[in-house]
Amino acid sequence: MEYLSGGSLARQLDFYGSLELDTVLFHSAEIVCGLEFLHNCGIVHRDLKPDNILLDQDGHVKISDFGLAVPNVFGDKTISGRAGTLWYMAPEVLQGQRYNAAVDWWALGIIMCQMASGDSPFYEGNDREKVISSIINDEPRIPRWLNDDLKDLLRKLLEKDPNQRLGAHGNIKYHPYFSSIDWVELEWKKVPPPFQLRAPPMEPLMPSEENPLSFLL
């Protein structure tokens, strides 16, 4: 067991608004590793959001809160049910369609946009119907000042057709945005975070026993 003292990604975003782009890259790559591990085990998280991405004392991420996760989703198997947090739900979930692990990659796209810009790419107010309509109908608002590789990755993660969404369709690790990442070194935590973690005080969390990927709680 380890002492997890870095707080959540949500607290980082509340504290800073947005993150440095090298930090966005690092966090995103570690989340990719965690999602890939989950999906290879047939687990769809269904509630990926900044509150459920925790940081250890060094700044490495842990995906947490598996209360809505569904196991044994392999191959062409799909699941149903509107589960998750509204602002991070994929269009197919909101439209009552059957879905698969592609919903987690959509949520990653939302989170990455928030980390990079401080804003959601869709309507983020408290009007439920406007949120749903925006996710289903609007094109994502991706800031022009982001670098081209990041903008391209966000568009591919926020593809409304889950069959064409990167992560579910194609290996996200090969995208040019991640060209500087040594995935093997990253998975074994041999790549140091590009920042010194600072966060408001919070109660520590105790994650489960470490595994080589160690991006899951």
Rosetta blueprint (number, residue, H / E / L):
1 M L
2 E L
3 Y L
4 L E
5 S L
6 G L
7 G L
8 S E
9 L H
10 A H
11 R H
12 Q H
13 L H
14 D H
15 F H
16 Y H
17 G L
18 S L
19 L L
20 E L
21 L H
22 D H
23 T H
24 V H
25 L H
26 F H
27 H H
28 S H
29 A H
30 E H
31 I H
32 V H
33 C H
34 G H
35 L H
36 E H
37 F H
38 L H
39 H H
40 N H
41 C L
42 G L
43 I L
44 V E
45 H L
46 R L
47 D L
48 L L
49 K L
50 P H
51 D H
52 N H
53 I E
54 L E
55 L E
56 D L
57 Q L
58 D L
59 G L
60 H L
61 V E
62 K E
63 I E
64 S L
65 D L
66 F L
67 G L
68 L L
69 A L
70 V E
71 P L
72 N L
73 V L
74 F L
75 G L
76 D L
77 K L
78 T L
79 I E
80 S L
81 G L
82 R L
83 A L
84 G L
85 T L
86 L H
87 W H
88 Y H
89 M L
90 A L
91 P H
92 E H
93 V H
94 L H
95 Q L
96 G L
97 Q L
98 R L
99 Y E
100 N L
101 A L
102 A H
103 V H
104 D H
105 W H
106 W H
107 A H
108 L H
109 G H
110 I H
111 I H
112 M H
113 C H
114 Q H
115 M H
116 A H
117 S H
118 G L
119 D L
120 S L
121 P L
122 F L
123 Y L
124 E L
125 G L
126 N L
127 D L
128 R H
129 E H
130 K H
131 V H
132 I H
133 S H
134 S H
135 I H
136 I H
137 N H
138 D L
139 E L
140 P L
141 R L
142 I L
143 P L
144 R L
145 W L
146 L L
147 N L
148 D H
149 D H
150 L H
151 K H
152 D H
153 L H
154 L H
155 R H
156 K H
157 L H
158 L L
159 E L
160 K L
161 D L
162 P L
163 N L
164 Q L
165 R L
166 L L
167 G L
168 A L
169 H L
170 G L
171 N L
172 I H
173 K H
174 Y H
175 H L
176 P H
177 Y H
178 F H
179 S L
180 S L
181 I L
182 D L
183 W H
184 V H
185 E H
186 L H
187 E H
188 W L
189 K L
190 K L
191 V L
192 P L
193 P L
194 P L
195 F L
196 Q L
197 L L
198 R L
199 A L
200 P L
201 P L
202 M L
203 E L
204 P L
205 L E
206 M L
207 P L
208 S L
209 E L
210 E L
211 N L
212 P L
213 L L
214 S L
215 F L
216 L E
217 L L
